[in-house]
Each structure stands twice: as C-alpha cells, then as structure tokens.
Amino acid sequence: MKNIYLEFIAERLNLKLWQVENCADMFEEGNTIPFISRYRKEKTGGMDDASVAELKHWMDVFEEMEKRKETILKTISDAGALSPELRSRIESTVSPTELEDLYLPYRPKRRTRATVAKELGLEPLADAMWTGRARNPRAEAGKYLKKGKVEDVEAALSGARDIIAERLSETAPIRENLRGIFRSRRLESKATKAADSPEAAKYRSYFNWNCPLDRIPAHNLLAVLRARDEGFLNISIDADAERCGKKIYYDYCQEHGYPGGELAEQIREAVDDSFKRLLEPSISGEVIKEAKARADAESIAVFGENLRQLLLGAPVGQKRTMAVDPGFRNGCKIACLDAEGKLLYHTIIFPHPPQNEKVKALVAVQDMLEKYGIEAVAIGNGTASRETVEFFRKVSLPDGCKLWTVSEDGASIYSASEVGRAEFPDEDVTVRGAVSIGRRLMDPLAELVKIDPKNLGIGQYQHDVDQARLKEKLDNTVEACVNAVGVNLNTASEYLLRYVAGIGPQLAGNIVAYRNANGAFHSREELRKVPRLGAKAYEQCAGFLRVKGGDNPLDDSAVHPESYFVVDRMAKDLGVSVSELVGNAELCSKINAAMYVDGSIGLPTINDIIKELSKPGLDPREQASEFSFSDAVHDIEDLRPGMELPGIVTNITNFGAFVDIGLHDNGLIHVSRMGGKTLKLHQKVSVSVESVDLERGRISLRLIK
C-alpha cells in the first residue's frame, strides 16, 4: 500500500507509522484481526482488536480508492485531457471528495443544457467570456448566430451562460468553499401533504423542525431522513443564496480577474443559475450525505458495543436446562435439554387462560424436572412471561435449580432460519424457538452467533445506516467476542466455529465432519489432519481453540502452539513438568519474563503467556446472577410517578437506555436522567417512574442506581 495512505491512517487513528506498516504487511500475508491483536503485540505496539479492525477498514477503503483512481485516470487519459499536474493531484489525494471533484469536469455526462450549447457551437463564445476576452459579449455573440439553431444574440448568450454555469459547478475550489458554508447552516424539515396519514404521526416532532447540520444528534438525522424517504417530509439546508453567490463570483474573479460592464452582468447571471440549478442541490446532497455518514458511524458504534455486551453476557454454563417459550392461548412450549444443549424432550402445557390447566401443567412440569434432572429453568421474556414465572414459583424446584428470564429477541428468526431447520429438521418452529431460549441461557455467545445481529433488538435505526459498514462492524464484533472467549473444539457447533480466526464456513464444516467421523480431538496438532486446513489456517485458529482433557494441558489455554517451546523452558528452569506449571499461580509468579525474550518473541507475548499459565482458559465473561421484577407491577396502568422498580437494560442508544421493568412495553431512561452514569446491556438497575403515556404506551424512567 502506498505511503500516502499509510501516513493518513497513522494520523487518523493516532498511531505510529511503523504500527500501520506492520499491520499492513501482516494483512497482506493473510493474518486475521484476532490473531494480529492477540499474538503479534510486538509488531502492533499492543493494539487491541478494535484498533486493528479500524485500521483494516481504512486499508480496504484505500484499496477501493486506488481502483477508482485507475478508472478515472484511464477515462481522462482516453479523452486526451490528462496533464502531468492533474495526474499528480489525482494520485496524491486521499480524499474521495477531492478525487471526485477533480474527475467531475471529465466525467462522461448525460445530455445537459451545456452539452446542447456546445453542440450548437457556442463553446468558443463561452471561452471568450470565461477568460474575459469578450469585453462586449453581445457583439461577440453576434458572430455565432446560425439560422434554425442560434436565431439571436440572446439565444447565443443563454447557451454560453449554460456552459459557464456548468464549469462553475465543476470547479473544485468553488465546490469545497460552498461545502464549508453549507456545513455550518441549519437543516430544515417541513411536512408534506402525506403527513396527514396515521403512519406519519411518529414523525410529528419533525413537521416544522430545524437544527444546525453539524450538531444534529444521530438519531434525529436518521429519523428525518427516513421520514423524507417515506414521503412525509421535505428537507433542505437554509444556505444563504446571496452569500453563496457572492462567494462563487469572488472565487471566479480571483482566478480570471474582475469583468466589467455587460460581461460582469453575464457572469453574475451564470453564477446565479449555477448555484440554484446545479450547485445548491449537488452540495446539499453531499453535505447531508456527509452528516449521515457521521450519524451512521455513531449508530453503528452503539450497535457494535451493544452486540459485544450481549454476546459476552454471563453464561449459566453446562446445566441440564428446561427452556420455556411462554404463551396464553397456544400454551407454553417446553424443551428439556441436556448439559450440552441436546434436545431430550418437548411438550406443551396450558397453565394460563383460556385453558387454565394449572394442575395438569404442574404435574407435567414436576415430572420433567425430576426425570431429566433439571438444574436451570429458562423462561422467555415475551408474551405471558411474568405469568409463567409466577406459575413456576409454585413448582417444587430441585435443590440448586434456579429460574431465569431470557430475552426472546431473534428466537423466532432462528426457529424459521436455515440454521434452525438444519439443526432440528424434524421439529417445528415452536420447538426450535424454545431450544434457542434454553441454549442462550447456557451460553449466549454460542447460540446468538446463529442469528443475524440486526434481529436481536439492540440496534438504533439499523436498517437505515450504511449496510456494508454495519455488516463489517458486526462481523468484526462477533469474531472478536468468539475469539476472546475461546471455543471448545470438541463441543462447538459449526456456526460457532465459523467465527474462529482463520476458519470460516468451509473449514468449520470440515472440522465438524472430521469430529463426527473420528471422535473427539485429542490435541490441537490433530487439526492438521482436517481436510483443507493448511499451515496458515492452523496458525491463525489454533490459539483460540480449546481441547479439554487432551494430551497437552497447554491445548486448553490461550497459549499459542508456536510458543509451547517457551513454556517448556520455563517449566524446565523451575524444575517441574508443564502439567505442574499450568494453573499454578505461585510457580508462575516466580518466572522472570525478561529471561525468555529473544529475537522471535518479545516481552508482551511472554507476559501474556505467564498470565495465561496462571489462570488457563479463564472465561472473561461475568457469572450469571438471579433477578426478579416487582410483584406490584403487572400492567402499564399499575405505574405511578415516583414508583421505584427493578429493571434490566435491554437496549442502549445515544439518547438513552431502554429498560425492561416486567411489562409489555419497555421504559426509557433519557440520557439526561442517567445522572452521568454509563449503563451496559442486560445490566440490572433500579429506576424511578417519571411519567406514563397510556395512549402511546410510553414510560419515562429515571436511573436510581
């Protein structure tokens, strides 16, 4: 990659040039983001996975820009207009806006008023006026009259002005100066006639609204743009036309000198036409697009952080689990799972209206609890959730068995998906949904990777933002979470294995097929026998895969096989075996890290190895804890201002956090009601009711703690 791009990335991300150069080299060698951030800290200077991912994003951006430059240079060259100066400017820019400005005068155009004027032979007249040579434009225009084409002087001057107007609109400095003006102005929105429809009611606050473009909150801008796209709003930037016109005219005069008399009037008329007809709509669109890009980036960052917190939610672990998808008329679907998440049995009970088969349901549940040795009960948080929790509290649970409420977001999507059908081809969607609820209690990460993150209820205008950038962010987030936790090579599903560094769908399928054919893996080294899993893939994935109870205790740690020789030296120097060293914090504390630094391995890696040896395979996720909603609230009408309630954070946006307080509708803690605190997804909080809007089902909350 060219130095101009590497230098830009370094400055943009506040990195040293050598860090960027090293990462660029490693990406070109086929290394992955998790591998680079975890096992190549000496080369990155300790960059985390988010920083490495952002660097990779910019590398991809500039790779696409380089391809665009090649196309532009060829187009201009083929037209015979590529000067050495223009080539240099194109090759040296790192701004996509500047690149397109430089290309604009040479870009193939559809038929315009200017091209029509050129076809009529009026370009020489426009040239004379443009350079100031036509001091008497009317007299000059008389030379270009053609019967049946250019009938009079006014027609000739009009055509020349069209050509000048287009040139002004394609002049890079003029466009950039106008962008500066537009960026500082206000965005205005007005209701259209279609705003009378009921569907437009949610946009009512934007029917006569304005805000400085550079200070619009992301959610406001995305809402306004969605309303515009749906036909309920017209939007515009209140650019000062007179000021912009003066600026365009001044920029022209700085380049060509101040025209006098009739020529000045003609140029001013061309300036006014250029602004109103060409520049204003073009520049407005550009700066609104810029603002949306910023709003997209902010919203995508929020979505990514929410997803990270959701995926790293506390697992209950490998427990025999009863999963319940609650419901009223259609009953509560129950799935009993073993400790590995395998479906053992499923049925439906009807403890709620209209059937009210409470006794029958109690007997059935009690029998399943005992027969399958249930250790945890997972109840979905959808319709009838509170009632189902209350029903289960009347059941005699086995010692140590606890009730958990689990988010159902995305469970119905999974149950009807190709993944769900592949896992349970003989079961219907209700059974698959219940199984998903139980498994996400046992291990949220392993189950949620099967669902498109956009269906997990944690986004902010996720369908309105740049979908390619969103997918990139979410894929990076899932990959980072999976590799941070590590994956059990002998129990992981194909869908979880796909996100391990260096594997992907094809190798994930091959690993599972090999495991099914040959039994459990006994070592990481055995991975080399998996078809198509070559040396590079092994290098990338091995450190993130765990083999429990295998031949080598290091295979159940985050120590990479390439560093096993270092651990052998450490153990030998301490006079113990590797098995005795692994997990012995006291012995690990005696290791002098500096003794093991050499040309191939640096201090950051040595310190990581010692830390991992002390607590091998440590799960970075918190432990799950119980939670229950207030018994005093069952319906929104039960709420009163000032009432204090327990709740769980279900979604975080840049304007506040949504909290489940046990009702159908979540409440909102506006950012101004958080007391300056930062919340996390699924965090248990105490809130106070500020206000209740029964008509719209809106609950305003204040954070207590």
C-alpha positions, -999 to +999 in steps of 0.1 A: +000+000+000+012+035-009+028+056+018+003+084+014-024+060+026-003+046+054+005+081+066-031+091+065-042+060+085-015+067+111-026+103+116-063+094+115-060+066+141-033+084+162-008+056+155+029+054+147+037+048+111+056+016+119+024+002+136+004+008+104+031-005+082+035-037+102-003-043+103-005-037+065+023-063+059+006-088+082-028-084+065-011-089+031+004-121+045-031-134+053-032-128+090-066-122+108-076-094+131-079-116+162-045-133+156-027-100+150-041-083+181-036-114+204-003-129+191+016-101+174+016-074+200+053-067+194+045-057+159+014-037+167+026-020+198-002-036+218-031-025+196-065-041+206-088-059+182-110-028+177-080-007+167-067-034+143-102-037+128-104+000+122-070+000+106-082-028+083-113-008+074-092+021+062-069-002+043-100-016+025-112+020+018-079+029+002-077-003-018-111+007-033-099+043-038-068+031-057-091+011-081-113+041-085-082+062-094-071+038-120-105+040-137-105+078-135-070+082-149-078+059-178-110+078-186-093+112-186-063+098-205-085+083-232-101+117-236-067+132-242-070+156-212-046+140-186-019+165-179+011+157-156-003+181-130-037+165-130-023+130-127-002+141-098-031+156-080-053+125-085-025+101-074-017+121-043-051+127-029-065+107+000-099+124-001-127+108-020-145+141-023-114+158-038-110+129-061-145+132-075-141+169-078-110+165-099-128+140-121-161+159-124-151+181-155-141+150-174-167+125-163-190+113-191-222+133-188-258+128-197-272+154-221-273+188-203-281+223-213-243+229-215-238+200-239-266+212-261-250+247-262-217+231-272-234+211-300-246+245-313-210+257-315-212+281-286-182+269-266-158+294-282-182+322-271-182+308-236-144+305-236-141+342-246-165+353-218-149+329-193-114+343-198-126+379-200-117+384-237-153+392-247-155+426-232-186+433-253-204+399-251-233+410-272-211+419-301-191+387-297-223+367-295-234+381-329-206+361-345-223+328-335-258+332-350-270+303-371-303+301-388-325+274-374-301+269-345-290+301-328-315+326-340-305+357-320-279+372-296-300+363-265-300+327-275-263+327-280-256+344-247-280+320-229-261+290-243-228+305-233-241+311-198-252+275-196-216+263-204-202+288-179-227+277-152-217+241-157-179+250-155-185+269-123-204+239-108-174+216-117-147+239-103-132+221-073-123+252-051-158+266-056-174+233-046-152+229-015-158+265-004-196+260-007-194+228+013-178+248+041-207+273+040-234+245+038-219+225+067-223+255+090-260+260+081-292+245+095-311+215+082-348+222+079-377+198+076-413+206+066-443+183+065-457+172+031-493+166+023-488+129+030-480+138+066-518+137+074-517+099+073-516+080+106-483+064+096-467+099+098-477+105+134-444+092+148-426+120+129-448+148+142-420+164+161-402+170+128-430+186+109-416+221+113-381+215+126-345+227+121-311+221+137-275+231+128-263+204+104-230+199+123-248+194+156-277+171+147-279+141+170-275+109+150-310+095+159-327+128+149-310+129+115-317+093+107-354+098+117-357+128+095-341+111+065-363+080+070-394+103+071-382+120+039-377+087+021-412+077+032-426+109+017-437+126+049-411+154+050-393+177+027-358+187+038-334+214+028-304+234+040-311+270+047-280+281+027-278+319+022-281+321-016-269+357-017-238+349+003-231+318-017-235+337-050-210+363-038-185+337-028-188+319-062-184+352-081-154+362-059-137+328-065-142+332-102-128+367-102-098+356-082-090+332-110-099+352-140-099+389-129-129+412-124-150+416-155-166+449-162-198+462-178-220+438-197-196+409-192-199+413-154-237+410-157-235+379-179-211+362-154-233+371-124-263+357-142-244+325-149-233+324-113-269+327-100-280+300-124-251+277-115-259+280-078-297+275-080-298+248-107-266+229-102-245+237-071-272+240-044-289+206-050-255+189-055-237+204-025-268+200-003-269+163-012-232+159-005-231+176+030-263+157+040-246+125+029-216+135+050-238+141+080-255+108+075-221+091+073-213+105+107-247+095+121-242+060+106-208+057+123-222+068+156-251+044+154-230+015+142-206+021+171-235+019+195-249-012+178-215-028+179-210-021+216-245-034+224-237-066+205-204-070+222-221-067+256-249-091+246-226-118+232-204-116+263-234-119+286-230-141+316-234-178+308-251-202+333-229-229+319-234-265+311-265-273+331-294-296+323-320-269+313-357-267+310-365-240+283-399-224+283-414-203+255-444-188+273-478-181+258-515-179+266-539-194+241-513-216+224-497-227+256-462-227+269-437-247+248-412-266+269-379-282+258-357-302+281-320-301+272-290-320+285-259-302+297-245-300+261-278-284+249-291-315+232-329-318+230-342-346+251-379-340+252-405-314+244-442-307+251-468-280+256-485-271+289-516-247+293-514-231+327-529-198+316-563-186+302-583-196+283-575-233+292-563-228+328-550-263+331-528-254+361-529-287+380-522-307+349-494-284+340-479-285+375-478-323+374-462-324+340-435-299+349-428-316+382-424-349+364-400-334+337-379-317+364-372-350+381-370-372+350-344-351+333-325-339+364-332-302+355-307-277+370-319-245+355-352-231+341-351-206+313-383-186+306-386-164+276-394-127+283-422-124+257-460-127+260-471-143+293-436-143+307-445-127+340-474-151+345-453-181+336-426-171+361-453-169+388-466-203+378-431-218+381-426-203+415-454-227+427-434-256+414-411-275+437-378-270+420-348-294+427-321-282+451-299-256+434-322-252+404-330-215+396-354-196+374-340-173+348-358-148+324-342-149+290-345-124+261-365-139+232-352-114+206-343-133+175-356-167+187-384-167+162-360-157+134-337-186+144-365-211+145-376-203+109-340-200+096-319-224+075-297-229+106-327-238+128-340-262+101-306-278+097-302-284+135-338-297+140-352-308+107-379-329+123-392-303+148-415-273+142-406-237+148-421-236+183-397-263+195-367-247+178-376-214+195-378-230+229-345-247+224-329-214+214-341-198+246-326-226+268-293-226+249-288-188+251-291-191+289-264-218+290-241-200+266-254-167+250-223-164+227-226-199+212-263-195+205-266-159+194-240-163+167-266-182+148-288-152+145-284-121+123-274-094+149-299-070+133-327-092+147-315-091+183-334-059+192-303-039+202-298-015+173-306+021+165-320+027+130-300-004+120-319-007+087-312+030+078-274+030+082-248+020+057-254-017+055-219-027+043-203-008+071-228-022+096-221-057+085-183-052+087-187-038+122-210-066+134-189-094+118-158-079+135-176-077+168-188-113+167-154-125+156-137-105+184-161-119+211-158-155+200-120-154+199-118-135+232-137-163+250-122-192+231-140-222+216-142-258+228-130-277+198-150-309+207-183-293+215-186-262+194-212-261+167-203-255+131-219-220+134-196-210+163-165-224+146-171-202+116-161-172+136-128-186+149-099-167+133-088-183+100-116-209+098-148-197+080-178-218+068-159-244+047-133-253+073-159-252+101-179-278+082-148-299+076-138-298+113-173-310+124-173-337+097-138-349+109-150-349+145-181-369+137-161-394+117-131-398+141-144-388+175-131-361+198-099-342+191-071-352+215-048-323+206-046-291+186-020-307+164-047-331+152-063-302+135-037-306+108-055-338+097-087-319+089-091-317+051-081-283+036-069-269+069-034-258+059-005-243+078-018-207+076-053-216+088-037-237+116-015-208+127-045-184+128-070-206+146-050-229+169-046-204+198-084-198+200-095-234+201-095-254+234-090-291+238-102-301+273-086-332+288-063-336+259-028-349+255-012-315+262-025-292+290-015-262+270-041-271+244-067-260+269-052-225+272-047-194+251-010-201+247-003-205+210+014-237+199+042-216+184+051-206+219+049-241+236+087-243+235+089-212+257+067-229+283+088-260+281+119-238+290+100-221+319+089-255+334+124-269+330+140-239+347+116-242+376+123-280+378+087-290+372+067-305+344+045-284+321+014-301+337+026-290+372+032-254+359-001-249+342-026-234+366-001-229+394-002-192+401+026-194+428+050-211+404+041-186+376+049-157+399+085-169+401+091-166+363+114-138+352+098-128+319+129-110+307+148-143+307+127-156+278+128-126+255+147-133+222+146-122+186+115-142+178+094-135+209+090-102+228+081-092+263+044-085+256+040-121+245+060-135+274+038-116+298+006-129+281+020-165+284+027-161+321-007-146+327-024-174+308-004-201+326-015-187+359-052-190+350-055-211+318-087-208+298-102-181+320-136-171+307-137-133+305-174-132+310-191-125+343-211-151+362-248-151+358-269-138+387-306-140+395-332-113+390-369-107+396-393-079+387-415-061+411-447-081+422-465-047+424-465-041+387-482-063+361-497-037+337-487-002+325-518+011+343-502-001+376-474+025+372-474+057+392-449+086+390-422+082+417-426+044+419-392+027+423-387-006+404-360-031+395-353-034+358-329-049+331-313-028+304-324-042+270-311-016+246-287+013+246-288+042+222-271+076+221-302+093+235-308+069+264-314+033+275-344+011+273-353-009+304-375-039+309-395-035+341-416-066+335-443-051+312-451-055+276-435-020+269-400-011+279-394+022+297-368+048+285-342+064+307-333+095+287-296+103+288-305+134+309-320+111+335-289+089+339-270+111+363-239+110+341-237+072+345-229+047+317-251+016+315-244-018+300-267-042+281-285-066+305-273-046+335-296-048+365-308-014+376-331+004+399-353+031+383-380+056+393-410+062+371-410+098+358-442+098+336-465+074+318-482+080+285-510+054+284-522+064+249-488+058+233-476+032+257-445+052+267-428+050+300-402+076+311-378+065+338-350+080+359-320+060+369-316+055+407-287+030+407 
